[in-house]
């Protein structure tokens, strides 16, 4: 009796090179059956459809973006699982990182969430030792701090000093235990040299200009849309942003954890499909309306009466959103631990929604959203809801 081939047929779309070789190895290791391996630039939709793949693994890079646009109708076929990967990351992924990615790839292809390495069922045995832990004082018992003080004192005499006439204030040495201090009462350099002070520049041609932009650009941002995603989320993020029109008035913050942290590449990819400008969120920058921001790890937001700005750290951005003027969209792979805070935002007037289960690879958080009463929809439907609320 002939054995049934249960391996999922997969199309590998990547340019020839190291990235395609690595992705082919990963598909073989993940138990896939490659039915088509082709450069997207040289591929047409009919050839792709004739191969009848159930999934497609696409290596993203600038050279294939236009070709992928042409193949978009084929890639959006019902029931087709599309997985995107960075060609640059794929080419240099090896060792433990490569094995981890293969486990995630296998989970996507076969529809399960088992991404842990083999041997996880073995309990870890802690190597406990009697007694108290070593204190910092014990660690440095053989290296007293006084030795460093004596060494610094011996070197202090050889350090350079400022001389009169060099154009800066004198620096007066005081005992080493007190460090150095500025002699604030020293006369300026031009007085010590007996010269007249230099003439002041001519300010007659200067004029005042507006320091703040005028019109809509100066409007204070009172809310934002936060999109959270993880494994399996990049494709959903792209589809949601593609469906937003240029006149969408809210800033949209994309919080998507990436292997390797290449958020600059994510900015470039989203900019190719977005009608809105796309930028990297940088601490200290104010949020602007009608802009998509990629939110790296450890970058949060702060909301005040003067508007909203990015900050270094700041905790979960959900907690900082002004509820009545904000929304949170939960996509594939979002962390389930964040759902409680998202649903709490809804009770205070915020708009929250999640990705539809069909086509959602990691739906753990999305299911919790649905259990909490949130609506689910496809990425394009979620975009329509946002536009209807803030057109």
ZAMARGU-4260 file (C-alpha; in steps of 0.2 Angstrom, whole numbers, plus 5000, padded with zeros to 4 digits):
<rodrens>
0) 5000/5000/5000 | 5007/5017/4995 | 5011/5029/5009 | 5002/5045/5010 | 5013/5061/5009
5) 5007/5072/5023 | 5020/5086/5020 | 5013/5102/5016 | 5017/5108/4998 | 5026/5125/4999
10) 5032/5138/4986 | 5049/5146/4990 | 5050/5163/4982 | 5067/5170/4984 | 5082/5176/4973
15) 5096/5164/4971 | 5109/5165/4984 | 5113/5161/5002 | 5096/5167/5008 | 5086/5155/4997
20) 5098/5141/5002 | 5095/5143/5020 | 5077/5145/5018 | 5076/5128/5008 | 5086/5120/5022
25) 5074/5127/5034 | 5059/5120/5025 | 5066/5103/5023 | 5070/5103/5042 | 5052/5109/5046
30) 5044/5094/5036 | 5038/5104/5021 | 5038/5098/5003 | 5044/5112/4991 | 5034/5111/4975
35) 5041/5128/4968 | 5057/5137/4970 | 5059/5152/4960 | 5065/5170/4959 | 5049/5181/4961
40) 5056/5193/4947 | 5055/5178/4935 | 5039/5171/4941 | 5021/5174/4934 | 5005/5171/4943
45) 5000/5156/4932 | 5015/5146/4935 | 5013/5149/4954 | 4995/5143/4953 | 5000/5128/4943
50) 5011/5122/4957 | 4996/5122/4969 | 5006/5126/4985 | 4996/5127/5001 | 5009/5139/5008
55) 5022/5151/5002 | 5038/5157/5010 | 5044/5174/5003 | 5061/5181/5006 | 5059/5200/5006
60) 5072/5212/4999 | 5070/5228/4989 | 5074/5220/4972 | 5058/5209/4973 | 5046/5222/4980
65) 5038/5226/4963 | 5037/5208/4958 | 5028/5204/4974 | 5015/5217/4970 | 5012/5209/4953
70) 5010/5192/4962 | 4999/5199/4975 | 4982/5192/4968 | 4990/5175/4968 | 4997/5177/4986
75) 4980/5182/4992 | 4972/5166/4986 | 4959/5159/4999 | 4967/5146/5010 | 4985/5150/5005
80) 4997/5153/5020 | 5010/5166/5016 | 5026/5168/5027 | 5038/5183/5025 | 5056/5183/5030
85) 5070/5195/5028 | 5082/5189/5015 | 5097/5198/5024 | 5092/5189/5041 | 5089/5172/5032
90) 5107/5173/5024 | 5116/5175/5041 | 5105/5165/5052 | 5114/5150/5060 | 5116/5140/5075
95) 5104/5142/5089 | 5095/5156/5081 | 5092/5145/5065 | 5085/5131/5075 | 5073/5142/5084
100) 5067/5149/5067 | 5064/5132/5060 | 5053/5127/5075 | 5043/5143/5072 | 5042/5139/5054
105) 5036/5121/5057 | 5023/5128/5069 | 5016/5140/5056 | 5016/5127/5042 | 5008/5113/5053
110) 4996/5124/5063 | 5002/5121/5080 | 5010/5131/5094 | 5024/5120/5100 | 5040/5130/5097
115) 5050/5124/5112 | 5066/5114/5109 | 5067/5095/5112 | 5070/5089/5130 | 5060/5102/5138
120) 5050/5089/5147 | 5066/5086/5158 | 5065/5095/5175 | 5080/5107/5179 | 5089/5102/5195
125) 5095/5117/5204 | 5113/5115/5211 | 5110/5122/5228 | 5125/5125/5240 | 5124/5128/5259
130) 5128/5145/5267 | 5125/5163/5262 | 5129/5171/5245 | 5145/5180/5243 | 5144/5198/5247
135) 5151/5212/5237 | 5164/5216/5251 | 5170/5198/5250 | 5172/5199/5231 | 5183/5214/5232
140) 5193/5209/5248 | 5209/5207/5239 | 5207/5224/5229 | 5205/5238/5242 | 5199/5255/5235
145) 5213/5264/5244 | 5225/5257/5232 | 5216/5266/5217 | 5216/5283/5227 | 5235/5282/5230
150) 5238/5278/5211 | 5227/5293/5206 | 5236/5305/5218 | 5253/5300/5210 | 5247/5303/5193
155) 5238/5320/5196 | 5254/5330/5195 | 5257/5325/5177 | 5240/5330/5171 | 5239/5346/5159
160) 5234/5363/5166 | 5226/5377/5157 | 5238/5392/5154 | 5234/5411/5154 | 5229/5418/5137
165) 5221/5402/5130 | 5204/5409/5129 | 5196/5399/5144 | 5194/5401/5162 | 5208/5396/5174
170) 5206/5379/5182 | 5213/5380/5199 | 5219/5363/5207 | 5213/5360/5225 | 5218/5345/5236
175) 5216/5328/5227 | 5203/5322/5239 | 5192/5337/5233 | 5195/5335/5215 | 5196/5350/5203
180) 5186/5366/5203 | 5183/5381/5191 | 5190/5398/5197 | 5175/5408/5193 | 5183/5425/5198
185) 5197/5423/5185 | 5197/5438/5173 | 5193/5435/5154 | 5208/5430/5143 | 5207/5446/5133
190) 5209/5457/5149 | 5224/5446/5155 | 5232/5449/5138 | 5228/5468/5138 | 5218/5468/5123
195) 5201/5476/5119 | 5186/5464/5118 | 5181/5458/5100 | 5167/5468/5092 | 5149/5461/5093
200) 5142/5453/5077 | 5130/5464/5066 | 5112/5459/5071 | 5103/5472/5060 | 5098/5460/5046
205) 5091/5447/5058 | 5072/5444/5059 | 5060/5434/5069 | 5052/5419/5061 | 5039/5407/5067
210) 5046/5393/5078 | 5031/5381/5077 | 5023/5375/5061 | 5006/5382/5056 | 4990/5374/5051
215) 4986/5355/5054 | 5004/5351/5057 | 5004/5361/5073 | 4988/5352/5079 | 4990/5344/5096
220) 4989/5325/5095 | 4977/5319/5108 | 4977/5300/5104 | 4984/5286/5094 | 4981/5269/5087
225) 4992/5255/5094 | 4995/5239/5084 | 5003/5225/5093 | 5008/5209/5085 | 5021/5195/5085
230) 5025/5179/5077 | 5014/5178/5061 | 5010/5197/5062 | 5020/5205/5049 | 5009/5201/5035
235) 4993/5206/5044 | 5002/5223/5048 | 5006/5226/5030 | 4988/5222/5025 | 4981/5234/5038
240) 4992/5248/5034 | 4989/5246/5015 | 4970/5248/5018 | 4972/5265/5027 | 4970/5280/5016
245) 4981/5296/5016 | 4968/5306/5026 | 4968/5295/5041 | 4970/5307/5055 | 4977/5297/5069
250) 4996/5292/5072 | 4997/5273/5070 | 5010/5265/5081 | 5016/5247/5076 | 5024/5237/5090
255) 5030/5221/5082 | 5044/5211/5090 | 5057/5205/5076 | 5071/5192/5077 | 5087/5202/5076
260) 5078/5219/5080 | 5080/5225/5062 | 5066/5239/5064 | 5074/5250/5051 | 5070/5237/5038
265) 5052/5236/5044 | 5051/5255/5041 | 5057/5253/5023 | 5045/5239/5020 | 5030/5247/5027
270) 5034/5263/5018 | 5033/5254/5001 | 5014/5249/5004 | 5008/5264/5015 | 4999/5279/5009
275) 5004/5287/5025 | 5022/5292/5029 | 5032/5279/5039 | 5045/5284/5052 | 5055/5276/5067
280) 5049/5281/5084 | 5063/5290/5093 | 5063/5296/5111 | 5060/5314/5112 | 5050/5316/5096
285) 5032/5322/5096 | 5019/5311/5088 | 5012/5319/5072 | 4995/5315/5065 | 4993/5304/5049
290) 5009/5295/5052 | 5014/5277/5054 | 5028/5274/5067 | 5037/5258/5070 | 5039/5257/5089
295) 5056/5248/5094 | 5058/5239/5110 | 5061/5250/5126 | 5052/5265/5117 | 5036/5271/5125
300) 5024/5285/5124 | 5019/5300/5136 | 5003/5309/5134 | 5001/5327/5142 | 4989/5342/5138
305) 5003/5348/5126 | 5002/5332/5116 | 5010/5315/5115 | 5029/5311/5113 | 5040/5296/5113
310) 5050/5292/5128 | 5064/5280/5132 | 5056/5266/5142 | 5040/5271/5149 | 5032/5254/5151
315) 5017/5247/5141 | 5011/5260/5128 | 4993/5254/5131 | 4993/5262/5149 | 4998/5279/5142
320) 4985/5280/5128 | 4971/5293/5131 | 4956/5281/5130 | 4943/5291/5122 | 4954/5296/5108
325) 4964/5280/5105 | 4963/5262/5099 | 4972/5246/5101 | 4972/5232/5087 | 4978/5215/5092
330) 4985/5204/5078 | 4993/5187/5077 | 5007/5183/5089 | 5003/5197/5102 | 5007/5193/5120
335) 4992/5186/5129 | 4998/5195/5145 | 4994/5212/5137 | 4975/5208/5134 | 4969/5213/5151
340) 4976/5230/5149 | 4969/5232/5131 | 4951/5226/5137 | 4953/5239/5152 | 4956/5253/5139
345) 4939/5248/5131 | 4930/5250/5147 | 4936/5268/5148 | 4930/5272/5130 | 4944/5266/5119
350) 4942/5256/5103 | 4949/5239/5104 | 4948/5224/5091 | 4957/5209/5086 | 4962/5199/5070
355) 4950/5186/5064 | 4954/5168/5068 | 4955/5163/5050 | 4972/5167/5043 | 4979/5171/5061
360) 4994/5160/5065 | 4996/5163/5083 | 4978/5167/5090 | 4981/5165/5108 | 4979/5183/5112
365) 4965/5186/5099 | 4955/5172/5107 | 4956/5181/5124 | 4951/5197/5116 | 4935/5188/5109
370) 4931/5181/5126 | 4932/5198/5133 | 4919/5205/5121 | 4931/5213/5107 | 4926/5212/5089
375) 4937/5202/5077 | 4940/5206/5059 | 4952/5204/5044 | 4966/5217/5043 | 4956/5226/5030
380) 4940/5226/5040 | 4950/5232/5055 | 4957/5247/5045 | 4939/5251/5039 | 4933/5252/5057
385) 4948/5264/5061 | 4944/5275/5046 | 4925/5276/5050 | 4930/5282/5068 | 4944/5294/5063
390) 4942/5299/5044
</rodrens>
